Amino acid sequence: MLKYNLQKMFKLRGITNPTIYLQRNGFKDYTSYKIAYNEFKYLPAETMEKICLLLNCTPNDLMEWVPDSTQAQNENAALRKLITTQTNINLTQVLHDVPVEKMNEFVQKVEELKKNIS
C-alpha cells in the first residue's frame, strides 16, 4: 500500500510542532492539523508542491510503500525504492549529542555533504 509519511520529514527537519510550522507558512488551521497528523484522504498536487518546497524534499520523500504479502514477493518492483528503511532520526538529539568543541567540525562536514549533493 502506498501511503504518506510526512511525520518522517518533519522529524528529519527538526520540526517538533508541524501544525504550527505549517500555519506559519500559510496553511489554514484545519489543513495544517490534517497534514501534520496524516488525517487527510487526498493531498492536491499544489499542496504537495508547497510542502516539498517548505521541507526541501521531493514527493517521493513524503511517501512510503508497505507491500502486502503478495506484493512483497516482487523483488523488481520500482516501488521498492519507497520502502522506508531509515530509522527515525531525531535531529535535535543528534545535535545535542555533538560535543560543543566538535560543533564547528560537525557543521563543516554538513557543508561538505551539501556541496556534494548537487
Secondary structure, 3 states (H helix, E strand, C coil): CEEECHHHHHHHCCCCCHHHHHHHCCCCHHHHHHHHCCCCCCCCHHHHHHHHHHHCCCHHHHEEECCCCCHHHCCCCHHHHHCCCCCCCCHHHHHHHCCHHHHHHHHHHHHHHHHHHC
